[in-house]
């Protein structure tokens, strides 16, 4: 297999992992704040903190992994995106910092505070919104390269583009949907009936907007970057599968059946859509400036990274398995007995 | 100010802030693991409680460390795009490995925190602390290799302005790596030993004289003494490394202008308008010994370098400060151990005050050391290869970012101190011992 394909597949898979685990985390923060406002926090906050406490730090690493990896495999991206994303990246970074630290302050800092809670809840919505603009920018049209090689970012274009807003909207509803679907399953495993009912309602509520937002993104992309749109049409079956998985998940949630399967279907829904999007985006990393071939690092470094990655997986997979066994698949922990 | 200057300020600020938390993140797990191991071995619940309480504080500091670490990671791309492009080509391997090490640490930190009473044998729980120590230490090692690369780039050749013949491992194990890694690790460990010792001494000074604090102080001071010696050795080796590979950095720190043998070491003092050293203590031969291990060693002076490639001369004070504090740590822990050995009054308030003082001092030494390391490389971002000014972003708005992040760091400092104080006040050692029914 070619190096650039291996590299981008590894990175894209990690980004997918981040989308799932971070969505759960972001959405949970929002739901826990929302439930505090509607005075239902005593019902669902326990389930949420039970899950989030041991894993929040791991979530962050997925993101760091992705951006360190992309600089390693495709160094040119550091130059183009680094220059262009100073402000959007700075905002995302600020929000991530606030979120991470205030989570710890609220959670380990002995006292519940409304402000900490508010910050934690709201950043959960703004971070995905600001991070999603990176994918928007990758479609081209928001960065211009001048004759002397300087990169100029066009913020007005970004803020007035319908495509950009459709992506932001999709990111937000996806976060809420993924999170609610997972938390429903988790509450079910914890045998926490009242929390389960509330979270199931959230999941069902956000499922419809998810489908609508996806359709909106398709239409907006047709306007913004028709080439990419037609590439997607060529593999339309992938996106149809995604839709089928989504409908299956909704069906199971509705009838309160096989909730574990329901969440797996949600993951598959996003896997199909995410990899379908990524595949049709190729070969561009930043349209039209960087492709996976042009941006690729030298092959020595590339293979060194691949080897490091494989070695790393041998270390990580058993550890992650242990973490999940102790906190996710341990019925006694989930129920709060230990 | 131009983008390059603003980028430098923002990066300096972020690193200066991050290094406090990163040092705690690297050093404290070692002491936690030690305390728990000792507690299990001695069947002494005081040490176990120590590990528990240190962990509780550690989580908060780790959280700030994680967010500032993420900040600096992303900021390097945002503020220094040209630099990261080159780094991506030559030295991205350790950066990539660092995320794995951190991943590993994060997973086991989650496990460690939430599984105190879940294992049948306490030793299993202690075993989960080992991956945390390994993860955090290797994070530090990998990141330090990248910084070492900036000082002594290696593992590539330049042909017609293109980087070719790239060897990732040679880049990673560049000449600066061994001494730099040794110095960073030992100084992180020693700083945390003195941080925890300082807290115990402070509690004793305040009249809380439970044997818990005494045990904590003894343990951290033994560790502190050994680690302070190790740091001094690592520092000495770093001096020899500098004299050989980066002579201008050592020369700037020592106001050493003329190349000569039997070079004196200069402490304090100031430079008059003719760059003559005034009011300094001169230790004959000492610089030659530090740099080459023998009084006849020739130390290259600053005059050998073009004026625009010399680091600033105020580095001298940073270097002196770092060395003085390092010596203070050795002396205070040595005095403590001698008094203990002679069975004199260990809990003398002056002794305790001296130890309390050592805690902030050791953090100051870390800051001084890092400023020395980074400013001492100027005007290069990668020595001999890329100027700092060339590497900076061309985008505007760095100033806005600088203001926003300064406020963020200020807020994080205040809030985390506040949260930590409240956390430990609310649950004092005495109260917790009672709750857990630990009576010895």
Interface residues (C-beta under 8 A of the other chain):
Chain A: X53 X54 X55 X57 X58 X60 X61 X63 X64 X65 X67 X68 X69 X71 X72 X73 X74 X75 X76 X78 X79 X80 X81 X82 X83 X84 X85 X86 X87 X89 X90 X93 X94 X96 X97 X98 X100 X101 X103 X104 X105 X108 X109 X110 X111 X150 X151 X153 X297 X298 X300 X301 X304 X305 X308 X309 X312 X315 X316 X319 X320 X322 X323 X326 X327 X333 X338
Chain B: X56 X59 X60 X62 X63 X64 X66 X67 X68 X69 X70 X71 X73 X74 X75 X77 X78 X79 X80 X81 X82 X84 X85 X86 X87 X88 X89 X90 X92 X93 X95 X96 X97 X98 X99 X100 X102 X103 X104 X106 X107 X108 X109 X110 X111 X113 X114 X115 X117 X118 X131 X163 X164 X166 X167 X168 X169 X393 X394 X395 X397 X398 X400 X401 X404 X405 X408 X412 X415 X416 X419 X422 X423 X426 X427
